[in-house]
Amino acid sequence: MTEDAIIIGGGFAGLSAAMQLARARRRITIVDTGEPRNRFAAHSHGFLAQDGRPGGEILADARRQLAAYETVTFRDAPAERLEGERDAFCVVTGDGGRIAARRVLLATGFEDRLPAIPGLAERWGKTVLHCPYCHGYEVGGGPVGVLARTAEAARFAAVVADWGNVTLFTNQVPEPDEEALAVLAARNVKLRPGRVTAISDGPDGMLAIETGPGIPTLVKALFVMPEARVRSAIPADRGLKLKETPVGSILDTDDTGQTSLPGLYAAGDIALGAANISLASANGVKTGVFLHHSLIWPAH
């Protein structure tokens, strides 16, 4: 049987799109590996009416609600390959399955590539953080750090300064220009030059940021913008058009969420760039609705 749509990725964007299609009584299969991007964080913040809940709990509730719709099927397996074209797609799954569908929605999210600094990866999602809107309030003010990876770090540090007293670790990234330095000075952001060599536990739950010989800098949390990569081989395999953003390459989509391959849509982080679960969910709703329209109007 041919599905109306296959949704690859069961995170906030994918499940939000699925809900729109399920309520339109469309036959859909959700293909997911159960590894959302925010799995490293103990709690989710800033999501309306869900503030402080673990992200996994919210997703589990969403899956239970979707499972009540008789046209929805879950496939707990990776999507290895996408074959075919609009109205005649086939997704090949890691468990040997083949699922036919008229449309496909990619919502696989990003894989975060962290700088190779000893002590950084094991603290990811705890005291090494990416989003001040998601986690800054819980830090509680005081000394915080921002680790530069690109020139965008100066803008990021100026924003993070609303959540604490910021030290920007330039980490051998070119220092900000005069205009950016003026903004950072007005925001009381300090610059710490040199390469960050290690991160370790300091006294009283602090992080010790080492930048060479001498006394480490102590901060309560370190914010970093990791390099984000699409968590799927399908875009490269199918030669999809990409778009560069400060966080990494995302899929180039039109106003409806359709990629450069007709009938293949994308939603969430991989279509938006830097996003949180509220934005990913909203984008999933929008893209799911437009995908539904395309099943009705052949020209769309």
N, C-alpha and C positions, 0 to 999 in steps of 0.2 A: 504494500500500500504506500502511496506517495503522500507524504506529509505536506501541509501547507507551508510550514517553516521549520527549520532546525535552528535552535539557538545554541551556539557554542560558547559556553561560559555561564555558570550559575551564580554569579555575584549579583551585586545590586543593580547593575544595568541590565544584565540578562534576564533576571527574574522580573524586573519591572516591565520590560518589553513583553515577557511571557504572559504576564497578567492581562495586558491589553488584548493580546491575541486569544487567550483562553476565554475571556469574557465575550469575545466575538464568535465563540464556538468554533474556532479554527483548530485543526489538528496540528499539534506541535510536539517536537521532541527536544528536551533540554539535555545537552551533552556536557558533562561537568566532571572535574577531577576532585572537587572538594578542597581546593587550595586557594582561597581568596587572597588578594594582595594584602589585606589588613589582618591576616591571621597572626602576625607577630605582636599585635597590640592587644592588651588584655581587655580594654574597653573602647567603645566608640563614643565620640563626643561631637556635639554640634548638629546632630540629626534630630529634627523636630520630633518631639514626643518620645524619643528613644535615647535621650542623653544619658550616658553612663552605662548603657547595656553592652555586653560583649557583642561584637559584630557577628560572631558565629550563632548566637541565640536569635538575632534578628533574621538572619538568613534561614535558619531552621524553621522559624515561624512561617516565613514566606513560602518555603517548600511545602510545608504542611497545608497551607491555604491553597496553593496551586494544585496539589495532589487531589483536592476535592473536585476539580474540574475533570470531567470524564474524557476530554479530548487531549489531556496533557500526559506525556510519558517522560520519565527520567531515564537517562542512560549514564551510569556512573563509569565513565571511561574517557580517555583522552581522544580528541579528534585529530587523527593523524594526517588526513589528506582530504582535500575537496576536489571532486571531479565534476565534469559537466558544465552546464551553463544555465542561465535563467529558465525557469520552468522545468528543468531536467537536471538538477543538481544531485550529487551523491556524496555523502560524508562517510569516509572510511574511519572506523573507530579502532582504538588500540586493542580491543578484545576480539577483533576479527569481524565486527559487524559492518553492514552497509545500509545506510538510511537514505532513502530518496526523498526529495523535497522540491517544491517550486521555488522557495526562497530560503536564504541562509542569513543569519545575523551573527556576526562575530562580536563577542563581548568577553574576550579572554583576559582583559586587563593587562597590566604591566608586570614585568619582572624588574625589580630594583637592583641595579649594579652599584654596589657600594665601593668607595675608595679602599684600596688594599692597605689599610692601616691596622697594625696589631691592636686588638681590643675593641675594634669598632663593630664588627658584624655581630658578635655575641650580645651586644647591648642594644641592637636594633629593635625598635618598638618599645623599649623600656626607658632608657635615659638618652639614647641616641634616636632622634625623632626627625620627621620630615615636615610636619604641618603644624604651625603654631595655632591655627584655628581649631585643630582637632585636639591638641594636647597642651598648648601653652598655658591655659588657665590652671591646669593641675600642677604645673611646675611651681607656681606660687610666687613668682617674682624672684628677685635676687640675681646673682651672676649666672648668665647663660652664654653659651658659645654658638657661633655660626661657623661652619667649616666651608671654606670656598672650594668649589670645584670648577666653576666658570666665572666669567665677569659678572654674571647675573647675581652673584653672591652679595654684592654691595646693596642692591635693591632689596634683596631678601633680608639682609641684616637690619636695614632701616625699618622694615615692617616688624621683624621680631622684637625690636626695641620696645614695642607696646607691652611685651610680656616679661621684660626683665632688663637687667643691665648687661648689654651685649658686648662681648669681645669677638671681633671678626678675625679668625685665623686664616691668613691669606694663603698659606700652604703652597707657596711658589706659583700661585696664580698671579698674573699681572695686577698690581695694585690699582684701586679705583682712580678714575680721572678726577680733575679738580672739582667739577660739578658734583660728582658723587661724594667726594671727600667732604665738601661743604655740607651736604645733607647728613652724612654720617656724623659729622661734628655737632650739628644741631640736634641730632638724636642721641648724643652722648655715647656713640659707639666707638670703642677702642679698637685699634688695629694691632694684631700680634703677627709680625712677619716671621718668615722661616717655615720650613717643612714640618708638619705634624708627624712625629715619629712613632708615637704610641699613645694609647688611651688606657687608663687603669683606674681602679677604685681608689678614691681619696678618703679622707676622714669625713665622718658624719654623712655618709651617703653621697658625697660629692664625686665628680669625675676629675681625674688628674690628666690634663692635656699636656703632653710633652712636645716641646718644639726644639729639642737639642739640649746642650748642657745648661744646667741651672735649675731653678725651682719651677716645677710644673704649674700651669695655670689651673686653678680650681673653679669648676662651674657646676651648676645643679643639673644641667642638661645641655646636650649639644645638638643643634639643628643642622641638617645637611640635606641638600637637594641631590639625590642620587641620579645616576643616569638611568633612564627608564627605557626598557625595550619591550616590544610587543611579545606577549607570551603565546606565540603560535608560529608555526612554520608556514602556514597557509598564505599569508601576504607575500612572502618571498617566492613561494612555489608558483603562485598565480600571477606574479608580476604586478601587484597592486601599486598604484601611485601613492607616494608618501609625501608628508609635509614636515618640515623641520620646525621644532619648537625649542624653547630654552631647556626643557627636560629631556628631549630626545625626539626621535622620529615617531610620528603618528600617522594613521591612515587618512588620506585625503578623501573627504566625503562631501557630497553636495548638501543642499539644505534639508533634504529628506533623510540623510544618513546613509545614502547609497554610496558605495565605493566606486572605483573606476571599473569594476567588473559588474555589469548589469545583473541585478537580482541579488547581489551580495551586499549586505548592510553591515554597519559597524556602530557600536554604541559604547559609552563609558569612557574610561581613561584613554583607550587606544584611538578614540575619535576626538577627544577633548584636550588631551595633554594633561596638565596639572589639574586634578579634580579631587573632590571628596565624595563621600557616599551620597550626599544629597544631590550633587550635580550629576553623578553617574546615574542615579535613579531617575531623575528628571529627564535626562537624555535618553534613557532606556524607554521611558513612556513615549516620548516624542517619536523616536525611531520605530518603535513597535506600531504606533498608529499609522505612520507613513507606509511601513511595510504592508500593513493590512490593506491600505488603500491601493497599493500596487497589485494586490491579488484581484482587485475588482476592475481597475482601469488599466488595460494593457499598455497604454502609452506612458504610464507613470513608473 
